[in-house]
Amino acid sequence: MYSEEDLDNAVQQGILRQDDVNALRQHRSQTTLQATADQESFRLLTGFNDIFVSIAAHCFLCRCLY
């Protein structure tokens, strides 16, 4: 992905027009907002500690049911 500085430099050197860069920035901001709204950040057992906690919870629940 191009940085804001890269885009500004391209405009200064005449490679891109300012209108095109503004349109690209607007398009990118709209698609980024839509993508983050649709994504879910669900994580289960992400670390080694989570595995120990889940084993302990399982043992505790099994003991309570017995």
Secondary structure, DSSP 8 states (H G I E B T S, - for coil): ---HHHHHHHHHTTSS-HHHHHHHHHHHHHHHHHHHHH-----SS-SHHHHHHHHHHHHHHHHHH-
